[in-house]
Amino acid sequence: MTSSTWADFRTAEPDFAETVQQRFQQYRHHVLATLRKDGSSRVTGLEVAFRFGEMWLGMMPDSRKAQDLRRDPRFAVHANPGPDDSMADGDVRIGGCAVEVTDPLVIGRFVAEVGPPQPFHLFRVELGEVVRTSVEGDELFVRSWRPGQAVRTVSRR
């Protein structure tokens, strides 16, 4: 799978990246899907941070989701849909690979900026796919982006 950094995505598709980031920043908690050792899926809650031109996933030390990502970095994260079913701001998810960060300078910079509970695992997101689904009037729109490709929009009534 080809991947890109958040900064690459922002450069390639600034308006789409802004929409996606705002959607994730509307609520604090989101849903992360990882792969268990046996290959089945695990779904857990998680916070997402956007700092230094990157998207970050932080989690408690030795949590199951951290263990999953250390073993197999593939993931999907779904933005919290909010308190009702209006989908006024659309539905957003990102899939890709999570790269664990162990560099003390990077972790120190993240701690100074975000102030997470410590200790923690920090993963930098490498994007494989970004998808936003929205309803406008009586039409459903699915907008997707993959590294090296233009945004693709599919609609149906």
C-alpha positions as CSV (number, residue, x, y, z in Angstrom):
1,M,0.0,0.0,0.0
2,T,1.3,3.4,-0.9
3,S,1.2,5.9,1.9
4,S,1.6,9.7,2.5
5,T,2.1,11.9,5.5
6,W,-0.6,14.3,6.6
7,A,1.5,17.2,5.3
8,D,1.6,15.5,1.9
9,F,-2.2,15.2,1.9
10,R,-2.6,18.9,2.9
11,T,-0.3,19.9,0.1
12,A,-2.1,17.8,-2.5
13,E,-5.6,18.5,-1.4
14,P,-5.7,21.5,1.1
15,D,-9.5,22.0,1.1
16,F,-10.3,18.3,1.6
17,A,-7.6,18.0,4.3
18,E,-9.0,21.0,6.1
19,T,-12.5,19.5,6.0
20,V,-11.3,16.2,7.4
21,Q,-9.2,17.7,10.1
22,Q,-12.0,20.0,11.3
23,R,-14.3,16.9,11.4
24,F,-11.9,15.1,13.6
25,Q,-11.4,18.2,15.8
26,Q,-15.2,18.6,16.5
27,Y,-15.1,15.8,19.1
28,R,-12.3,14.5,21.4
29,H,-12.9,10.7,21.1
30,H,-13.0,8.6,17.9
31,V,-13.0,4.9,17.0
32,L,-9.9,3.0,16.0
33,A,-9.9,-0.3,14.3
34,T,-6.8,-2.5,14.5
35,L,-6.0,-6.1,13.8
36,R,-5.6,-8.6,16.6
37,K,-2.9,-11.3,16.6
38,D,-5.4,-13.8,15.1
39,G,-6.3,-11.3,12.3
40,S,-9.7,-10.4,13.6
41,S,-10.6,-6.8,14.1
42,R,-10.5,-4.8,17.4
43,V,-12.4,-1.6,17.8
44,T,-11.5,0.8,20.6
45,G,-11.8,4.5,21.5
46,L,-8.9,6.9,20.9
47,E,-7.9,10.6,20.7
48,V,-6.3,12.0,17.5
49,A,-3.9,15.0,17.4
50,F,-2.8,17.1,14.5
51,R,0.6,18.8,15.2
52,F,3.8,19.6,13.3
53,G,2.2,18.8,9.9
54,E,1.4,15.3,11.1
55,M,-1.6,13.3,12.4
56,W,-0.8,11.4,15.6
57,L,-2.4,8.6,17.6
58,G,-1.5,8.4,21.3
59,M,-2.4,5.6,23.6
60,M,-1.7,4.1,27.1
61,P,1.4,2.0,27.5
62,D,0.9,-1.7,26.6
63,S,-2.8,-1.2,25.7
64,R,-4.2,-3.8,23.4
65,K,-4.5,-1.3,20.5
66,A,-0.8,-0.3,20.9
67,Q,0.2,-4.0,20.9
68,D,-1.9,-4.5,17.8
69,L,-0.2,-1.6,16.0
70,R,3.3,-2.7,17.0
71,R,2.6,-6.1,15.5
72,D,0.6,-4.9,12.5
73,P,0.6,-1.2,11.8
74,R,-2.6,-1.2,9.6
75,F,-5.5,0.7,11.0
76,A,-8.6,2.7,10.3
77,V,-9.9,5.5,12.4
78,H,-13.4,6.8,12.2
79,A,-14.3,10.3,13.4
80,N,-16.9,10.5,16.1
81,P,-20.2,10.9,14.3
82,G,-21.6,13.3,17.0
83,P,-24.7,13.3,19.1
84,D,-27.4,12.9,16.4
85,D,-28.0,11.3,13.0
86,S,-28.1,14.4,10.9
87,M,-24.6,13.9,9.4
88,A,-24.6,17.6,8.8
89,D,-20.8,17.6,8.8
90,G,-20.4,14.3,7.0
91,D,-18.8,11.1,8.0
92,V,-15.0,10.8,7.9
93,R,-12.5,7.9,8.2
94,I,-8.8,7.5,7.5
95,G,-7.0,4.2,6.9
96,G,-3.3,3.6,6.7
97,C,-0.3,2.5,8.8
98,A,0.8,3.7,12.2
99,V,4.5,4.2,12.7
100,E,5.6,4.1,16.3
101,V,7.7,7.1,17.3
102,T,10.5,6.5,19.9
103,D,12.7,9.5,19.2
104,P,12.9,11.3,22.6
105,L,13.1,14.7,20.8
106,V,9.9,14.1,18.9
107,I,8.1,12.7,21.9
108,G,9.4,15.7,24.0
109,R,8.1,18.2,21.5
110,F,4.7,16.3,21.4
111,V,4.5,16.3,25.2
112,A,5.3,20.1,25.4
113,E,2.6,20.8,22.8
114,V,-0.2,18.4,23.8
115,G,0.5,17.4,27.4
116,P,-0.7,13.8,27.3
117,P,-0.8,11.6,30.3
118,Q,2.5,9.8,30.6
119,P,3.9,7.3,29.9
120,F,2.3,6.7,26.5
121,H,2.9,5.2,23.0
122,L,3.0,7.7,20.2
123,F,2.3,6.7,16.6
124,R,2.6,8.9,13.5
125,V,0.0,8.2,10.8
126,E,0.9,7.3,7.2
127,L,-2.2,7.8,5.2
128,G,-3.4,5.1,2.8
129,E,-6.9,6.4,2.3
130,V,-9.1,9.3,3.3
131,V,-12.9,9.1,2.9
132,R,-15.7,11.6,3.6
133,T,-19.3,10.6,3.1
134,S,-21.9,13.4,3.1
135,V,-25.6,13.9,2.3
136,E,-26.6,17.0,0.4
137,G,-30.3,17.3,-0.3
138,D,-31.4,13.8,-1.4
139,E,-27.9,12.9,-2.8
140,L,-25.2,10.9,-1.1
141,F,-21.6,11.8,-1.9
142,V,-18.5,9.7,-1.2
143,R,-15.3,11.6,-1.7
144,S,-12.0,9.7,-1.4
145,W,-8.3,10.3,-1.7
146,R,-5.4,7.9,-2.0
147,P,-1.7,8.9,-2.2
148,G,-0.6,9.7,-5.7
149,Q,-4.2,9.9,-7.0
150,A,-6.7,12.7,-7.5
151,V,-9.7,13.0,-5.2
152,R,-12.5,10.8,-6.5
153,T,-16.2,11.7,-5.9
154,V,-19.0,9.2,-6.3
155,S,-22.7,10.2,-5.9
156,R,-26.0,8.5,-5.8
157,R,-29.6,9.3,-5.1
